[in-house]
Amino acid sequence: DMLVDREGKIQGVILGIGEFLGMREHLIAVKFENLKWVTASGSTSAAPNPGGTMYPDHAVFNATKDRLKSIPEYSGAAAEN
């Protein structure tokens, strides 16, 4: 899910972490600019380039397991990271 401000700009995204074999998923909110966009070939960019010819096919949030655990669970407030 994406967190969008009143002007329609994406401010953050909701990520599900920790789900394993049916265990409870933990939702966190991170700032949109903290994502790195990656193509299948492995090239990265800071954000999608609508004017370019190649579009990224997924986003990556680079964080350690401890960092992910330290981010508070998403509660409907603005992006926390």
Backbone hydrogen bonds, N-H to C=O, Kabsch-Sander energy under -0.5 kcal/mol:
donor,donor_aa,acceptor,acceptor_aa,energy
3,L,12,G,-3.4
4,V,2,M,-0.6
5,D,9,K,-2.5
8,G,5,D,-1.9
11,Q,3,L,-3.4
12,G,3,L,-1.5
13,V,30,V,-2.4
14,I,1,D,-2.7
15,L,13,V,-0.5
15,L,28,I,-2.9
17,I,15,L,-0.6
17,I,26,H,-3.1
23,M,20,F,-1.9
26,H,17,I,-3.4
27,L,25,E,-0.5
28,I,15,L,-2.6
30,V,13,V,-2.3
32,F,11,Q,-1.7
34,N,31,K,-1.6
35,L,32,F,-1.7
36,K,60,V,-2.6
37,W,45,S,-2.6
38,V,58,H,-3.1
39,T,43,S,-2.1
42,G,39,T,-1.9
45,S,37,W,-1.9
52,G,49,N,-1.4
57,D,38,V,-2.0
58,H,38,V,-1.7
60,V,36,K,-2.8
62,N,60,V,-0.6
63,A,61,F,-0.8
68,L,64,T,-2.4
69,K,65,K,-2.2
70,S,66,D,-1.4
71,I,67,R,-0.8
71,I,68,L,-0.8
74,Y,27,L,-3.4
80,E,29,A,-0.6
